[in-house]
Amino acid sequence: MEDKINFILTIILNFIYLNSFILKIGRNLAWIAILLMVLVILIQVFFRYALNNALPWPDEAARFLMLWMTGFIAPSAYRWGGFVSIDMLKDLLPRKIGLFINLLLLSISLFILIVGFKLGLKHIQIGWIFGSSSLKIPFHLIGGKTEAVKLAWMYMSIPVGIFILILINIELFIRTIFPLFNSKYLLPTDPSKKELEN
């Protein structure tokens, strides 16, 4: 029995560490996206107000970066409890009933995320048909033809972000249900959250 518990615990711990690794990469990419977004907006402000000649591409580039930034950072916020939630009712109820309500909400969230992931994949398929009106790849600089960036690259942020949210939802489900079956072992907390809070 002890071997089975250790085996299950090893799988859970590896899953949690994998999520931590993915989230760390996502947060770093989100910071890069924010930095580039600010840079692009500043370029547009300069051209629009200083030179009175607004560029066609910065607005769409900023939206592109904002979507990817959201897709990368939302899973960390979800894991850390950063989304809007009402815990008052759950905290007033007995512990086991509160855990049951939490599991029910996580199950509903998982269902919605899976539906959202499927819709996101369909959205990408449409995105391969249409090109951006202002974002172009300057292949003419190397003797080719200028190509519009396919909107699929922008829409891809939706299923990527939702897929990571699904992984986090499963982890939160495990974290909620694990103490009901085994109170002897404590699952590790996210060390990155503590680093950022200090």
C-alpha positions as CSV (number, residue, x, y, z in Angstrom):
1,M,0.0,0.0,0.0
2,E,2.8,2.4,0.9
3,D,4.5,1.7,-2.5
4,K,1.2,2.6,-4.3
5,I,1.0,5.8,-2.4
6,N,4.6,6.7,-3.1
7,F,4.1,5.9,-6.8
8,I,0.9,8.1,-7.0
9,L,2.7,10.8,-5.0
10,T,5.6,10.8,-7.5
11,I,3.3,11.2,-10.5
12,I,1.5,14.1,-8.8
13,L,4.8,15.8,-7.8
14,N,6.2,15.4,-11.3
15,F,2.9,16.9,-12.7
16,I,3.1,19.9,-10.3
17,Y,6.8,20.5,-11.2
18,L,6.0,20.3,-14.9
19,N,3.3,22.9,-14.4
20,S,5.7,25.1,-12.5
21,F,8.2,24.8,-15.3
22,I,5.6,25.7,-18.0
23,L,4.3,28.6,-15.9
24,K,7.8,30.0,-15.4
25,I,8.4,30.0,-19.2
26,G,5.0,31.5,-19.7
27,R,5.6,34.3,-17.3
28,N,9.0,35.2,-18.9
29,L,7.3,35.2,-22.4
30,A,4.5,37.4,-20.9
31,W,7.1,39.9,-19.7
32,I,8.7,40.0,-23.1
33,A,5.3,40.5,-24.7
34,I,4.5,43.4,-22.4
35,L,7.9,45.0,-23.0
36,L,7.4,44.7,-26.8
37,M,3.8,46.0,-26.5
38,V,4.9,49.1,-24.6
39,L,7.7,49.7,-27.2
40,V,5.3,49.3,-30.1
41,I,2.8,51.7,-28.5
42,L,5.5,54.3,-27.8
43,I,6.7,54.1,-31.4
44,Q,3.1,54.7,-32.5
45,V,2.7,57.7,-30.1
46,F,5.9,59.2,-31.4
47,F,4.9,58.9,-35.1
48,R,1.3,60.0,-34.5
49,Y,1.9,63.0,-32.3
50,A,5.5,64.1,-33.0
51,L,5.7,63.4,-36.7
52,N,1.9,63.6,-37.4
53,N,2.2,60.4,-39.4
54,A,0.6,57.4,-37.8
55,L,2.0,54.0,-38.8
56,P,-0.5,51.3,-40.0
57,W,1.0,48.3,-38.0
58,P,1.6,49.2,-34.3
59,D,-2.1,49.0,-33.2
60,E,-2.5,45.5,-34.5
61,A,0.9,44.4,-33.3
62,A,0.0,45.6,-29.8
63,R,-3.2,43.6,-29.9
64,F,-1.2,40.6,-31.1
65,L,1.2,40.9,-28.2
66,M,-1.6,41.6,-25.7
67,L,-3.4,38.3,-26.6
68,W,-0.2,36.3,-26.2
69,M,0.6,38.0,-23.0
70,T,-2.8,37.1,-21.6
71,G,-2.5,33.5,-22.8
72,F,0.9,33.2,-21.0
73,I,0.1,34.9,-17.7
74,A,-3.5,33.8,-17.1
75,P,-2.5,30.3,-16.0
76,S,-0.2,31.6,-13.3
77,A,-3.0,33.9,-12.0
78,Y,-5.4,31.0,-12.0
79,R,-2.9,28.8,-10.0
80,W,-2.3,31.5,-7.5
81,G,-6.0,32.3,-7.0
82,G,-5.7,35.7,-8.8
83,F,-9.1,35.4,-10.6
84,V,-12.2,36.9,-9.1
85,S,-13.8,34.4,-6.7
86,I,-16.3,34.4,-3.8
87,D,-15.0,32.3,-1.0
88,M,-17.3,33.6,1.8
89,L,-19.9,30.8,1.3
90,K,-17.3,28.1,1.1
91,D,-15.5,29.4,4.2
92,L,-18.8,29.4,6.3
93,L,-19.6,25.8,5.5
94,P,-18.0,22.7,7.1
95,R,-14.6,21.8,5.6
96,K,-15.7,18.7,3.6
97,I,-18.8,20.5,2.2
98,G,-16.5,23.4,1.2
99,L,-14.1,21.0,-0.5
100,F,-17.0,19.4,-2.3
101,I,-18.2,22.8,-3.6
102,N,-14.7,23.6,-4.7
103,L,-14.4,20.3,-6.6
104,L,-17.8,21.0,-8.2
105,L,-16.6,24.4,-9.4
106,L,-13.3,23.0,-10.7
107,S,-15.2,20.4,-12.6
108,I,-17.5,23.0,-14.2
109,S,-14.4,25.1,-15.0
110,L,-12.7,22.1,-16.6
111,F,-15.7,21.5,-18.8
112,I,-15.8,25.1,-19.9
113,L,-12.1,25.2,-20.6
114,I,-12.3,22.0,-22.7
115,V,-15.2,23.6,-24.7
116,G,-13.1,26.8,-25.1
117,F,-10.1,24.8,-26.2
118,K,-12.1,23.1,-29.0
119,L,-13.5,26.5,-30.1
120,G,-10.0,28.0,-30.0
121,L,-8.7,25.2,-32.4
122,K,-11.6,25.9,-34.8
123,H,-10.8,29.6,-34.6
124,I,-7.2,28.9,-35.7
125,Q,-8.4,27.1,-38.8
126,I,-10.4,30.2,-39.8
127,G,-7.3,32.3,-39.1
128,W,-5.2,30.5,-41.8
129,I,-7.6,31.8,-44.4
130,F,-7.3,35.5,-43.5
131,G,-4.2,37.7,-43.3
132,S,-3.6,40.7,-41.2
133,S,-4.5,44.0,-42.8
134,S,-1.4,45.8,-41.5
135,L,1.2,43.3,-40.2
136,K,3.4,42.2,-43.1
137,I,6.5,40.0,-43.3
138,P,9.0,42.0,-45.4
139,F,10.2,39.2,-47.7
140,H,10.7,42.0,-50.3
141,L,13.9,42.8,-48.4
142,I,15.4,39.5,-49.6
143,G,14.0,39.6,-53.1
144,G,10.6,37.9,-52.3
145,K,7.1,39.2,-52.0
146,T,5.6,40.9,-48.9
147,E,3.3,38.5,-47.1
148,A,0.5,39.3,-44.6
149,V,0.8,37.6,-41.3
150,K,-1.9,35.0,-40.9
151,L,-4.4,35.8,-38.2
152,A,-4.0,32.2,-37.0
153,W,-0.8,33.2,-35.3
154,M,-2.8,35.7,-33.2
155,Y,-5.7,33.3,-32.6
156,M,-3.2,30.5,-31.5
157,S,-2.9,32.3,-28.1
158,I,-6.4,31.2,-27.2
159,P,-5.9,27.4,-27.3
160,V,-2.3,27.6,-26.0
161,G,-3.4,29.7,-23.0
162,I,-6.5,27.5,-22.4
163,F,-4.5,24.3,-22.6
164,I,-2.2,25.5,-19.9
165,L,-5.2,26.6,-17.9
166,I,-6.6,23.0,-18.2
167,L,-3.3,21.6,-16.8
168,I,-3.6,24.0,-13.9
169,N,-7.2,23.1,-13.4
170,I,-6.3,19.5,-13.1
171,E,-3.6,20.3,-10.6
172,L,-6.0,22.4,-8.5
173,F,-8.4,19.5,-8.6
174,I,-5.7,17.1,-7.4
175,R,-4.7,19.6,-4.6
176,T,-8.3,19.8,-3.5
177,I,-9.0,16.1,-3.4
178,F,-5.6,14.8,-2.2
179,P,-6.0,15.8,1.5
180,L,-9.3,13.8,1.6
181,F,-7.5,10.6,0.9
182,N,-4.2,11.3,2.4
183,S,-3.5,13.9,5.1
184,K,0.0,12.5,5.9
185,Y,1.7,14.1,2.8
186,L,1.7,17.8,1.9
187,L,1.9,18.8,-1.7
188,P,4.5,21.5,-2.4
189,T,3.4,25.1,-2.9
190,D,4.5,27.1,-5.9
191,P,8.0,28.6,-5.0
192,S,7.7,31.2,-7.7
193,K,4.7,32.8,-6.0
194,K,6.7,33.2,-2.7
195,E,9.6,34.7,-4.7
196,L,7.4,37.3,-6.3
197,E,5.6,38.2,-3.1
198,N,8.9,38.9,-1.3
